Amino acid sequence: MSDTFQVSPTHLLVLCPAPFTLRDAAEFEETHAMHWQEIATYTIDAREEVGEDGIIATGEVRFEGDEHTVVTIVVEEPLEDVTSLAATSAEPLTAPELILLKEHKAVWRLQVPAGRDRGRLAARRLCEVIATLIEVGACAVFLPSTIRLHGPQFIRKQTMDPYNPEGITNLFVSAWHDDAGWMRTRGLTAFGLPELETSTKGGLNGAYFLLMDVAANMLFQMAPYPEHARLQVGPYTYNVTPGPNSEEVEDDEAPMNGIFGVHTIHR
């Protein structure tokens, strides 16, 4: 990755494969204004030559009335074997979408600082930009922190209300499980929050919805639960304790996750 685009654990990062290399900034601005009823300035500066770093262009998105949030843009050469990520999509991509993904011309890399202080606003702004890219014609959105790729319909659905913690959670948080009987979240680290884990003894679906429900509540309050907090989720009461019970579980595919700790949810 180029030095012009540094990755931080508290940044939200997405990669958007697109069937085009570059588009005029005015097209993004017009689409953004129509879709979100607000003004955003898109700047896209193409390089004269593509160097060894594979960067085609750089740019940024700034929002009227919000001088502190800037979404960085880096347009890079296509990703190899990106269609192998299609299986991670929450909703299956259609056959035409898969063809566009396979034949994409460039990847639009977007990044915005998040963390605990700015996380919800950063997520809202990034939702606006990725939805705008989808409307302009991007094929999909891949989030390295969650190891998930989402197709256009899922992006449209989850970004309809960028203020909704559930939509933000479905986009920026995922969960994975291991053979030892534990499930753990991915993605809360970007918001400066601990990841969550729980046992899968009661079933994978139950563990998943428990983790995502608690994650959405944490994103709503933008703070972890106090040590040994008791939560009422559905008909059950759960305890939250700091420190993972599943110490042998390592998230090798997303090693940045968990730098703010892991909290265990158990009955």
Secondary structure, DSSP 8 states (H G I E B T S, - for coil): --TTS---TTEEEEEEEESSS---HHHHHHHHHHHHSS-EEEEEEE-SS--TT-EEEEEEEEETTEEEEEEEEEEE---TTGGGGGGG-SS---HHHHHHHHT--EEEEEEEE-HHHHHHHHHHHHHHHHHHHHHHT---EEETTTTEEE-HHHHHHHTS-TT-HHHHHHHH-EEEE-TTSEEEEESGGGGT--EEEEE-TT-HHHHHHHHHHHHHHHHHHTS---TTEEEEETTEEEEEEES-S-TT---TTSTTTTTT-EEEEE-
